[in-house]
């Protein structure tokens, strides 16, 4: 068991739930959702902990409907060469919301967007929370949820219609394009659409 | 040549042949087209690896007049979709197809491009023929280079049978209809129906 667990429990008390050593040798510790930001900042900044690298953010929903949907944060301390798995349990029947850790690790930005896209978890405080894998006008829901049908909710014809009517240029935000320094060489009409914030529309849909 | 151009030997004078101008033009044009097809590779998955092997020295696509990979739809004759096509790429391949000048052909390479393959799920187009018209389907997962070459030779055969003067044998531009679809919705649903192992998976599962 990672000794960090005892130290974080001593600091945050009952915000820290059960902890267990997993098969892969990593310690997983469950923390309360409202304490997430504070605990993560403490883990990142405290001398002796220094979990400075956020390896991954993902989520797990179990087939057992009684079990919680788990947010999983994999932390790594590059200088101490140890890892810690932090989990937050959310009620899959209720509203899926948790604080964003993007203010702590900028690399969490796209990872949290992926979790939002696939599971519908809303991250409070995320600077740019929108879909990242599916297109932004995707209307069928969040594909990795257990109640999502494998082939999607719409008929194949409707899926094809929506896909063909999507604007493939609208996947990039103004910021992304300006970072890529390609914004200035875009065609004028595309620049204008991006300036208006157009994300693409589905013909015939609300 | 002998099955295209009718040869007439008049008695005592075998030194000239008669044919129609149309047949002569079709013979010249269709062979020119078939023997210098410029491919537009649209590689999305493992089929693209086999496509690269086909283009490389051992199998050598250049033997069939495909020396130049176009990489620009404006200079391409045949679109080779090598790999599965997610719905997110559907408008992209349609745009590329629309940008290609006539005459143009499409090869659907591999099980996933042809039918959706193992990816019978929410994200994948169930056969690119719901997006663009397809001339040759190459089966396989992925097809070996020989398979792709066979498909290309079949396309050569098809092109050589086309006629400039017979609109039935020539494919016209097929724009999307007012719904933005290539085919009627019920036809797309029919094409996209589950088959093989995936019929055992319930839609609501």
Interface residues (C-beta under 8 A of the other chain):
Chain A: X134 X135 X140 X143 X148 X149 X150 X151 X152 X155 X156 X157 X158 X159 X160 X161 X162 X163 X164 X165 X166 X167 X168 X203 X204
Chain B: X87 X88 X90 X91 X92 X94 X95 X120 X121 X122 X123 X125 X126 X130 X131 X176 X179 X180 X181 X182 X185 X186 X188 X189 X191 X192 X194 X201 X203 X204 X205
